[in-house]
């Protein structure tokens, strides 16, 4: 039995969902002749936040430009576009996901998910990918009042799963996720997705890996 536990973020770590949604945002930007750089920068600000905080960021940028009704209509159209493309609930899986889950499960490591997405969404997507059986538990962003980078979601996940934060790795792709994990007293591993690591991320993370296969090699070296 391994002497550590692992909690995964979902979007950008297990699934390539941040990029698929980003593509929808940019398609809407081009369709409605919006400033693509502004749309891109706003999307990046939303990475690692829950639905409520994402909505606040999005509306703070676009309501002054488009008005509330048009801003909400654009949001709904973007969500509908993403749902049509992935109506079966199966999102592209990041490289190394199945390999790392098999490795950890086989080593007796307990595994959980702490995602800013709603728990129902996480369960649906992980279930559709055939991965649900690997996880001891799931905590979604709808279970906490304050989104990452606040550590609330990780503290709640450790409490629910029976994990000790200092003995638990958090695998994250986002700046907010790494900040949250570190603030919770966890051992943070960053696997950058859309945003490369900077000096702050290198100082907060135990290691930064190119992909999950590299994370496996890191665990084997412990």
Secondary structure, DSSP 8 states (H G I E B T S, - for coil): --S-EEEE--BTTTB-HHHHHHHHHHHHHHHTT--HHHHHHHHHHHTT--HHHHHHHHHHHHHHHH-HHHHHHHHHHHHHHHHHHTTTS---B-TTHHHHHHHHHHTT--EEEE-SS-HHHHHHHHHHTT-GGG-SEEE-GGG-SS-TTSTHHHHHHHHHHT--GGGEEEEESSHHHHHHHHHTT-EEEE--SSS---HHHHHH-SEE-SSHHHHHHHHHH-
